[in-house]
Amino acid sequence: MSDASHISHSCEDIFPARLELPRHIAIIMDGNGRWAQQRHLPRFAGHKSGVKSARMAVEVCANFHLDALTLFAFSSENWKRPRTEVDLLMNLFISALREEAASLHENNIRMRVIGDRTAFSDKLQKRIDEVETLTAGNDGMTLSIAANYGGRWDILQAARQAVTGNQGIDEEQFLRHLSLSDLPEPDLFIRTGGEQRISNFLLWQLAYTELYFTDTLWPDFDKSHLAAAMRDYAGRQRRFGRTAEQVEKA
Ligand code: FPP
């Protein structure tokens, strides 16, 4: 990927170069509402502050030259929230896309949205298309924003595509139809906000991912927290079904 040195967060101080980096991090950004409530602010203030943490994560991961960062911004279940919160989240999404597009492009980041975007307003769909088109040719980090995304939806839409005109389908053929199939599977999954569950995020893609849960609320999640998660990941032994002895020998 290209030189991302003009991105503001430097990294060497928080993550020693000898440690193994994940190639792909996936994050459930949880705790915005509680962060706001603790401060007697409307929940929306937490989401607004959460955008800053999302920007930090993009900057740090790009600076580390990761292949991919995937952020869960809006689940297919989040439509059940009060209408006003949903509307505010959609507007926040539109404004974040407008404000971040140029910087993503300058930093050679390819952004795309995964999920069923047909439920979004024309304005939001257009804005998504614009940023995807602008950044499509970039070959640095891929930033995937999961929006109106659900892991079960993803598997179902892949199954529908895979069976069309196809009799015997194997795993490799099937996974070509899943979201993120062009990327390495996530190495590290992070969920902030204290809950320890996957909540219908990347169900297929997280099969061998290292899971990391923290009580830190998303708006408080800063560069040092992200580095701590990455250091924790670097200390894990990934066996993919093999024995510890086999892994050590290899
Ligand atoms: C979960 O916190 C957060 C969300 C449902 C929305 C996440 C959105 C952002 C961080 C802003 C937009 C991001 C981008 C990339 C444009 P919660 O509301 O469930 O918090 P709670 O569990 O404390 O109620």
Residues whose N, C-alpha, C, O or C-beta is under 5 A from the ligand:
A	BS01	FPP	M29 D30 G31 N32 G33 R34 W35 H47 G50 V51 A54 F72 A73 F93 A96
